[in-house]
Amino acid sequence: MSDQSNSFEEKLKGVNFEKAREAIRYMFELGKEEAKRQGSEVYVSKEYHAVLVPFMSDPCYQNAIKLLEVAPILYEFFEKSKSTTDPHTVKNSSEKGRSPVTPEQLSRALFQLFVLDDEVSVRESDLGQYALNSISQDLMFNKCVYFYLVGLVAVALTAEYQNREIIAEVIPSFRNIVSQEALRRWNIFQGEVDESVEEASQALAKLLFTNPKENRALCFEWSREWLAKAGIEQYNPISLWKLGIFWMDRYVILMKSIKVFEIVS
């Protein structure tokens, strides 16, 4: 048994596994329903799926350990399931239908689910074909995917800020996580990271918020420009359309997921 398993053994004492499962289910269901409506699907890595399904079917101690070994970020849901006597937590969860989280917890969850997990999903999907031509192209493609996934979260947080100003408290923690990961992977420092995220956010905002009637070819043009950043030429309209739809679908699912959470200090 790993050291990580041993640490979770102690932490899971007093956990309400049924309650933790429902919190996790609630988070995923909104995304799944919206994806189905859009004719898409929620992308989950194979390793993640292999341990998530058993826990959702049988929320027991053993399945929880296996799940947390693969996705430790979900531990927050288990920890919150212990908090049954906090009136403030119960009020937020029951009256607003949201799961209470701190800004730091939400930033970690967004980074895990919509950056790291989606990176794996991209490589396992049809889009992964673009990363295979050369080592140099693979690096450029991976950096594009990373910063655009981060940029998508940034766009979503900015949009949600219009409804909940407290969402601003998530940004510093998320920015720090993003920068640390970029430094670890590519030795990129804060200034360059901020510029890359800003550029990606502006490009994504153009795709997401431009009225299609103003430019009916936008999805194709945008996708071709995005691939060009990774040194890839693509003119197949079907491939370009699928790429544009991918980013739009991810945004819808991301916004639905953010609304699941109630931010508490």
C-alpha positions in Angstrom: 0.0 0.0 0.0 1.4 3.5 -0.9 2.2 6.2 1.5 -0.6 8.2 -0.1 -3.1 5.4 0.7 -2.0 5.4 4.3 -2.5 9.1 4.6 -6.0 8.9 3.3 -6.8 6.0 5.7 -6.5 8.4 8.6 -8.2 11.3 6.8 -11.3 9.3 5.8 -12.3 8.6 9.4 -15.7 10.1 10.1 -16.5 10.6 6.4 -20.0 10.3 5.1 -19.3 8.4 1.9 -22.9 8.7 0.6 -22.8 12.5 1.1 -19.4 12.7 -0.6 -20.6 10.7 -3.5 -23.7 12.9 -4.0 -21.5 16.1 -4.0 -19.2 14.6 -6.6 -22.2 13.3 -8.6 -23.8 16.8 -8.5 -20.6 18.4 -9.9 -20.4 15.9 -12.8 -24.1 15.6 -13.7 -24.4 19.2 -14.7 -21.5 18.9 -17.1 -22.8 15.6 -18.5 -26.3 16.9 -19.1 -25.0 20.0 -20.9 -22.6 17.9 -22.9 -25.3 15.6 -24.0 -27.5 18.5 -25.0 -24.7 19.8 -27.1 -24.2 16.4 -28.7 -20.8 16.0 -27.1 -19.4 14.2 -24.0 -17.5 14.8 -20.8 -13.9 13.9 -21.4 -12.4 11.9 -18.5 -9.1 10.1 -18.5 -9.3 6.3 -18.6 -7.4 6.0 -15.3 -9.8 8.5 -13.7 -12.9 6.7 -15.1 -11.6 3.3 -13.9 -11.8 4.4 -10.2 -14.6 6.9 -10.4 -17.3 4.5 -11.6 -16.8 1.9 -8.9 -17.0 4.6 -6.2 -20.1 6.1 -7.7 -21.7 2.6 -7.8 -20.5 1.6 -4.3 -19.3 4.5 -2.1 -17.4 2.5 0.3 -14.0 3.0 2.1 -12.0 0.8 -0.3 -13.4 2.5 -3.4 -12.8 5.9 -1.9 -9.1 5.1 -1.3 -8.7 3.9 -5.0 -10.4 7.1 -6.2 -8.3 9.4 -4.1 -5.0 7.8 -5.1 -5.8 8.8 -8.7 -7.7 12.1 -8.0 -6.6 13.5 -4.6 -8.2 16.8 -5.5 -11.6 15.2 -4.8 -10.6 14.8 -1.1 -12.2 18.1 -0.4 -15.6 16.5 -1.1 -14.9 13.8 1.5 -13.7 16.4 4.1 -16.8 18.5 3.6 -19.0 15.4 4.2 -17.8 15.5 7.8 -19.1 19.0 8.4 -22.7 18.2 9.3 -23.0 20.5 12.3 -21.9 23.7 10.7 -25.1 25.8 10.2 -23.4 28.1 7.6 -22.3 25.1 5.5 -25.6 23.4 5.6 -27.4 26.6 4.7 -25.2 27.2 1.7 -25.6 23.6 0.5 -29.3 23.1 1.0 -30.8 26.5 0.2 -28.6 27.4 -2.8 -28.0 23.8 -4.1 -24.3 24.4 -4.2 -21.3 22.7 -2.6 -19.4 25.1 -0.3 -15.6 25.4 -1.1 -12.9 27.8 -0.3 -11.3 29.8 -3.1 -8.2 27.7 -2.9 -10.2 24.5 -3.1 -12.1 25.7 -6.1 -8.9 26.8 -7.9 -7.3 23.4 -7.4 -10.4 21.6 -8.6 -10.6 23.8 -11.7 -7.0 23.2 -12.5 -7.3 19.4 -12.0 -10.5 18.9 -13.9 -10.4 21.5 -16.7 -6.6 21.8 -17.3 -4.8 18.6 -16.3 -7.6 16.2 -17.0 -8.6 18.0 -20.2 -5.0 17.8 -21.5 -5.2 14.1 -21.3 -8.6 14.1 -23.0 -7.3 16.2 -25.8 -4.5 13.8 -26.5 -6.9 10.8 -26.4 -9.3 12.5 -28.7 -9.2 13.2 -32.4 -7.3 16.4 -31.6 -4.3 14.4 -30.4 -3.3 13.7 -34.0 -1.9 17.2 -34.3 0.8 16.6 -31.7 2.4 13.6 -33.4 4.3 15.1 -36.4 7.6 16.1 -34.6 9.1 16.7 -31.2 9.1 20.4 -31.8 5.5 20.5 -33.0 4.5 18.3 -30.1 6.0 20.8 -27.6 4.3 23.8 -29.4 1.0 21.9 -29.5 1.2 21.0 -25.8 1.9 24.5 -24.8 -1.0 25.8 -26.9 -3.4 23.3 -25.3 -2.2 24.1 -21.8 -2.5 27.9 -22.0 -5.8 27.8 -23.9 -7.3 25.5 -21.3 -6.0 27.9 -18.6 -7.3 30.8 -20.6 -10.7 29.1 -20.9 -10.9 28.9 -17.1 -9.9 32.6 -16.9 -12.7 33.6 -19.3 -15.2 31.5 -17.3 -14.1 33.1 -14.0 -14.4 36.6 -15.5 -17.9 35.8 -16.8 -19.0 34.4 -13.5 -17.6 37.5 -11.7 -20.4 39.5 -13.2 -22.8 37.4 -11.1 -20.6 36.7 -8.1 -17.9 39.2 -7.2 -16.5 36.7 -4.6 -15.2 34.7 -7.6 -12.3 37.2 -7.7 -10.9 35.4 -4.6 -10.3 32.3 -6.7 -8.0 34.0 -9.2 -4.8 34.5 -7.2 -4.6 30.9 -6.1 -5.4 29.6 -9.6 -2.8 32.0 -11.1 -0.2 30.6 -8.7 -0.9 27.0 -9.6 -0.8 27.7 -13.3 2.5 29.6 -13.0 4.2 26.8 -10.9 3.2 24.2 -13.4 4.5 26.2 -16.3 7.7 26.8 -14.5 8.1 23.1 -13.8 7.4 22.1 -17.4 9.0 24.7 -19.5 11.0 27.0 -17.2 8.6 29.8 -18.0 8.3 32.6 -15.5 5.3 34.7 -14.3 5.5 37.5 -16.8 5.5 35.2 -19.8 2.8 33.0 -18.3 0.5 36.0 -17.7 1.1 37.1 -21.3 0.3 33.7 -22.7 -2.9 33.3 -20.6 -4.0 36.8 -21.6 -3.4 36.1 -25.3 -5.3 32.8 -25.1 -8.2 34.4 -23.1 -8.6 37.2 -25.7 -8.6 34.7 -28.6 -11.1 32.4 -26.8 -13.4 35.4 -26.0 -13.5 36.2 -29.7 -14.6 32.7 -30.5 -17.1 32.4 -27.7 -18.8 35.8 -27.7 -18.7 37.0 -31.4 -22.2 36.9 -32.9 -22.0 34.1 -35.6 -24.1 36.3 -37.9 -21.3 38.8 -38.0 -18.8 36.3 -39.3 -20.2 32.9 -40.3 -16.7 31.6 -41.1 -15.4 32.5 -37.6 -15.2 29.0 -36.3 -13.1 27.8 -39.2 -10.8 30.9 -39.3 -10.3 30.8 -35.5 -9.4 27.1 -35.6 -7.0 27.5 -38.4 -5.2 30.4 -36.6 -5.1 28.3 -33.4 -3.4 25.4 -35.1 -1.0 27.8 -36.8 0.3 28.9 -33.4 1.5 25.3 -33.0 3.1 25.3 -36.5 0.2 23.2 -38.0 -1.5 23.9 -41.3 -5.1 22.6 -41.6 -7.7 23.5 -44.2 -10.1 20.6 -43.9 -13.4 22.4 -42.9 -14.7 19.4 -40.9 -11.6 19.2 -38.8 -11.6 23.0 -38.3 -15.3 23.0 -37.3 -14.7 20.1 -34.8 -11.9 22.0 -33.2 -13.9 25.2 -32.7 -16.9 23.2 -31.3 -14.6 21.5 -28.9 -13.6 24.8 -27.2 -17.1 26.1 -27.2 -18.5 22.9 -25.6 -15.7 22.9 -23.0 -16.7 26.5 -22.1 -20.3 25.6 -21.6 -19.5 22.6 -19.4 -17.0 24.7 -17.4 -19.5 27.4 -16.7 -22.0 24.9 -15.5 -19.5 23.3 -13.2 -18.4 26.6 -11.6 -22.0 27.4 -10.7 -22.1 24.1 -8.7 -19.8 25.7 -6.0 -20.6 28.2 -3.3 -17.4 30.1 -2.3 -16.9 30.5 1.4 -14.0 32.2 3.2 
